[in-house]
Amino acid sequence: MSVDAFKACRARQPEVEEAYQRGLGTEHDALVSNLRTAADTGNVVANIFLLKARHAYREGEPLEVNVSVNAGGVLVVPADMTVEEYLRR
C-alpha cells in the first residue's frame, strides 16, 4: 500500500486511524522504556538524549531567562533622606 493510499484509508476509516494511533502509542512506550533502561544502566548517550528531549537542554546555546519583577509601586528611599528630598534629586 502506498503512503497516499494509507493516508486516504486513515482519513476515510476512523477505526484505521484509531488503530494506527494506538500502535504509535505502543511503539512510543516501548522506545521510551528501552531508552530509560539504557540510561539507567550507564549509557551516557541515552542520558544526554533524555536531557535534551525531555528537559530542553541545549549545548552551546545561551540560557533563555525571563525575569519579571513587579515591585508593586514601592519606593525605597535611603534612610538619611526624606521622600521629598529623594524625589528632588
C-alpha positions as CSV (number, residue, x, y, z in Angstrom):
1,M,0.0,0.0,0.0
2,S,1.4,3.4,-0.9
3,V,1.8,6.2,1.6
4,D,-1.0,8.2,-0.1
5,A,-3.4,5.2,-0.1
6,F,-2.7,4.6,3.6
7,K,-3.3,8.3,4.4
8,A,-6.6,8.1,2.4
9,C,-7.6,4.9,4.3
10,R,-6.9,6.6,7.6
11,A,-8.9,9.6,6.7
12,R,-11.8,7.6,5.4
13,Q,-12.0,5.0,8.2
14,P,-11.8,6.3,11.8
15,E,-11.1,2.8,13.1
16,V,-7.9,2.6,10.9
17,E,-6.7,5.9,12.3
18,E,-7.5,4.8,15.9
19,A,-5.6,1.5,15.4
20,Y,-2.7,3.4,13.9
21,Q,-2.6,5.9,16.8
22,R,-2.7,3.0,19.3
23,G,0.2,1.4,17.5
24,L,2.2,4.6,17.6
25,G,1.5,4.9,21.4
26,T,2.7,1.3,22.0
27,E,5.8,1.9,20.0
28,H,6.4,5.2,21.8
29,D,6.1,3.5,25.2
30,A,8.5,0.7,24.2
31,L,11.1,3.1,22.9
32,V,11.0,5.3,26.0
33,S,11.3,2.2,28.2
34,N,14.3,0.9,26.2
35,L,15.9,4.3,26.3
36,R,15.2,4.7,30.1
37,T,16.7,1.3,30.7
38,A,19.8,2.2,28.7
39,A,20.2,5.5,30.6
40,D,19.7,3.8,33.9
41,T,22.5,1.3,33.2
42,G,25.0,4.0,32.5
43,N,24.6,4.7,28.7
44,V,25.9,8.3,28.6
45,V,24.4,8.9,25.1
46,A,20.9,7.8,26.3
47,N,21.3,10.2,29.3
48,I,22.2,13.1,27.1
49,F,19.4,12.4,24.7
50,L,16.9,12.3,27.6
51,L,18.2,15.6,28.9
52,K,17.8,17.2,25.5
53,A,14.5,15.6,24.6
54,R,12.6,15.9,27.9
55,H,14.2,18.9,29.6
56,A,15.1,21.2,26.6
57,Y,18.8,21.0,27.4
58,R,20.9,22.5,24.6
59,E,24.7,22.6,24.4
60,G,26.3,25.8,23.5
61,E,23.1,27.9,23.4
62,P,22.7,30.7,25.9
63,L,20.1,30.1,28.5
64,E,16.8,31.9,28.0
65,V,15.9,33.6,31.2
66,N,12.8,35.6,31.6
67,V,12.6,37.6,34.8
68,S,9.8,39.9,35.7
69,V,9.9,41.9,38.8
70,N,6.9,43.8,40.0
71,A,7.8,46.0,43.0
72,G,4.1,46.9,43.4
73,G,4.8,50.6,43.4
74,V,7.1,50.5,46.4
75,L,9.7,53.3,46.6
76,V,12.8,52.6,48.5
77,V,14.3,55.8,50.0
78,P,17.7,55.9,51.6
79,A,17.5,56.1,55.4
80,D,19.2,59.5,55.5
81,M,16.7,61.2,53.2
82,T,13.0,62.1,53.3
83,V,10.8,61.1,50.4
84,E,10.7,64.8,49.3
85,E,14.5,65.0,49.3
86,Y,14.8,61.8,47.3
87,L,12.2,63.0,44.7
88,R,14.0,66.4,44.3
89,R,17.4,64.8,43.3
